[in-house]
Amino acid sequence: MDEYHGSDGERSVPRRTILAGSALTGLAALAGCLDGDEASGPDPVTIEDGTNCDNCTMPIVDYPGPVGEAFYDDAEALLDEDRPAQFCSSLCTYAFTFEHEDDQEPSVTYATDYSSVDYEIDTDGDAPEITSHVEADDFAPITDLTLVVDSEVEGAMGPSMIGFSDSDDADAFQSEHGGDLYEHGDVSRDLVMSMM
């Protein structure tokens, strides 16, 4: 390799090398932004009282368990209005997104993050039920959650997928309440339909 020396005799780097390095750095940064990371979409919003599930039409805040919301670039095409799709359960969240995946993919999907809330489990009914949390700060991108699937603890639709951003929390919950651990990418339409 040829060495370049400046007028003072010190070694210098050719301008083309600097420009090429800058271009590669810029491309790498852009690739990082476009890698499909769902967290790059809009921030979650609080689910308001009186909002019905966009999958099953149940009133969301009236039922226990994890809830979700999905943001679409063209929400009006799916919902007839420009807003996030909101769901009474993690099952409805997945069912809706699978149902509409041929039309459009959500830019980001959120679900309740039980690592970030003080939840309770109500054992007064036929089956234990986990509390619902609908504030914007209660959500995390669903891709960041470890899901405890089909434990003894139920949500709005009965069997549930309860998400934790801290995998140790998911392990502890599973140890106490049963179920199977899933990552977002392992959840299939068949799994969701088998639980509904």
C-alpha positions in Angstrom: 0.0 0.0 0.0 1.3 3.5 -0.8 1.9 5.8 2.0 0.9 9.4 1.7 2.7 12.1 3.5 1.6 15.6 4.1 3.8 18.6 3.4 5.2 18.4 7.0 6.4 14.8 6.3 3.8 13.1 8.5 1.7 10.2 7.3 -1.8 11.2 6.2 -4.9 9.3 5.1 -6.1 9.8 1.5 -9.4 11.8 1.2 -11.0 8.9 -0.7 -10.3 6.5 2.2 -12.0 8.9 4.6 -15.0 9.4 2.2 -15.4 5.7 1.7 -15.2 5.0 5.4 -17.8 7.7 6.1 -20.1 6.3 3.4 -19.8 2.7 4.9 -20.5 4.1 8.3 -23.6 5.9 7.0 -24.9 2.8 5.3 -24.3 0.7 8.4 -26.3 3.2 10.5 -29.1 3.2 7.9 -29.2 -0.6 7.8 -29.5 -0.6 11.6 -32.5 1.7 11.3 -34.2 -0.4 8.7 -33.6 -3.9 10.2 -37.3 -4.4 10.9 -37.0 -3.5 14.6 -40.6 -2.8 15.5 -39.7 -0.4 18.3 -39.1 2.2 15.6 -42.8 2.9 15.2 -45.1 5.2 17.2 -45.1 5.1 20.9 -47.9 3.1 22.7 -51.0 5.0 23.8 -53.3 4.4 26.8 -56.3 2.3 26.0 -59.3 4.5 27.1 -62.4 3.3 28.9 -65.1 2.4 26.4 -62.7 1.1 23.8 -63.7 -2.2 22.2 -61.4 -4.9 21.0 -60.7 -4.6 17.2 -60.7 -8.4 16.9 -63.6 -9.6 19.1 -65.4 -6.3 20.0 -65.3 -7.0 23.8 -64.8 -3.8 26.0 -61.1 -3.9 26.7 -60.9 -2.4 30.2 -63.6 -4.6 31.5 -61.6 -7.8 31.3 -58.4 -9.2 33.0 -55.1 -10.1 31.4 -52.6 -8.7 28.9 -53.8 -6.3 26.3 -52.2 -5.1 23.1 -52.2 -2.6 20.3 -50.8 -2.5 16.8 -49.9 0.5 14.7 -50.4 0.4 10.9 -49.1 2.8 8.3 -52.6 2.8 6.7 -54.8 2.2 9.7 -57.9 3.6 7.8 -57.7 0.8 5.4 -58.1 -1.7 8.2 -60.1 0.2 10.8 -61.9 2.9 8.9 -60.1 5.5 11.0 -56.6 6.6 11.7 -55.7 5.1 15.1 -54.0 2.0 16.5 -55.8 -1.3 16.5 -56.4 -2.1 20.2 -57.1 -5.5 21.7 -58.5 -7.1 24.9 -55.9 -9.9 25.0 -52.6 -11.0 23.6 -54.5 -13.7 21.7 -56.7 -11.1 19.9 -53.6 -9.1 19.2 -52.0 -12.0 17.4 -55.2 -13.2 15.8 -55.8 -9.8 14.2 -52.3 -9.3 13.0 -52.2 -12.8 11.5 -55.6 -12.2 9.9 -54.4 -9.0 8.2 -50.8 -9.9 7.5 -51.5 -10.2 3.7 -53.0 -6.7 3.7 -50.3 -4.9 5.7 -47.8 -5.6 8.6 -48.0 -3.4 11.7 -45.2 -0.9 12.0 -45.1 -1.8 15.7 -47.1 -4.1 18.0 -47.2 -3.6 21.7 -48.4 -5.8 24.6 -48.6 -5.5 28.3 -45.1 -5.9 29.9 -45.7 -7.7 33.2 -42.1 -7.0 34.2 -42.9 -3.3 34.3 -46.2 -3.4 36.3 -47.3 -4.4 39.7 -49.7 -7.1 38.8 -52.0 -9.3 40.9 -53.5 -12.7 40.3 -57.1 -13.0 41.4 -57.8 -16.6 42.6 -61.5 -16.0 43.6 -63.0 -17.3 40.4 -62.9 -20.7 38.6 -59.4 -20.1 37.3 -56.7 -17.6 38.4 -56.8 -14.3 36.4 -54.0 -11.8 36.0 -54.8 -8.1 36.2 -55.1 -5.9 33.1 -52.9 -2.9 32.6 -53.8 -0.4 29.9 -51.6 2.7 30.4 -49.1 3.6 27.7 -46.2 3.0 30.1 -47.4 -0.6 30.7 -46.6 -1.7 27.2 -43.4 -2.9 25.5 -42.8 -4.0 21.9 -44.1 -7.5 21.6 -40.8 -8.5 19.9 -39.0 -7.6 23.2 -41.2 -9.9 25.4 -40.8 -13.5 26.5 -44.3 -15.0 26.5 -45.6 -17.5 29.1 -48.2 -19.3 27.0 -51.2 -21.3 28.3 -50.3 -21.2 32.0 -53.0 -21.8 34.6 -53.4 -18.0 34.8 -56.0 -16.7 32.4 -56.8 -13.4 30.7 -59.8 -12.0 28.8 -60.1 -14.9 26.4 -59.3 -17.6 29.0 -56.0 -19.1 28.0 -53.4 -16.4 27.7 -50.0 -15.3 26.5 -48.4 -13.2 29.3 -45.4 -11.2 28.3 -42.3 -10.2 30.3 -39.4 -8.0 29.1 -37.2 -9.7 31.7 -36.8 -13.3 30.8 -36.0 -14.1 34.5 -39.5 -12.8 35.4 -41.0 -15.1 32.7 -39.0 -18.1 34.1 -40.2 -17.4 37.6 -43.9 -17.0 36.5 -43.7 -20.2 34.5 -42.2 -22.1 37.5 -45.1 -21.0 39.6 -48.0 -21.1 37.2 -46.9 -23.5 34.4 -47.2 -22.9 30.7 -44.6 -22.8 27.9 -42.1 -20.1 27.1 -42.2 -18.5 23.6 -40.4 -15.7 21.9 -42.4 -13.5 19.5 -40.9 -15.2 16.4 -42.1 -18.6 17.6 -45.7 -17.7 17.9 -47.7 -19.2 15.0 -51.3 -18.7 13.7 -51.9 -22.4 14.6 -50.8 -21.8 18.2 -53.0 -18.8 18.6 -56.0 -20.6 17.0 -55.5 -23.6 19.3 -55.9 -21.4 22.3 -59.1 -19.5 21.2 
